[in-house]
Amino acid sequence: MATKKYTVTLPEELAEEIRSEVGSGGFSRYVTQAVERQRERERLHAAVDWWESAYGPVTAEELAEAEAERRDIERAHAEREERARKAAKPSGEAA
């Protein structure tokens, strides 16, 4: 992806905190990822707004169902990763 340099004003304390965590070379990447995450949140909010305007507000029951499904998916992924990790160990190596 092509890049272009822009001037952005940030609170000095925040910018220095980020720079100390990611180093000077990681600062632009950090800011880019933060902007990308914000844009994704805005697109998700727009999708939810559209959905609710078409079908009504999401209920507490629907939110609970979605959260339970998310936990099930995370658990399944963790189990799959654990099986893959164990399978990748050479035989005779302790778990």
Secondary structure, 3 states (H helix, E strand, C coil): CCCCCCCCCCCHHHHHHHHHHHCHHHHHHHHHHHHHHHHHHHHHHHHHHHHHHHHCCCCHHHHHHHHHHHHHHHHHHHHHHHHHHHHHCCCCCCC
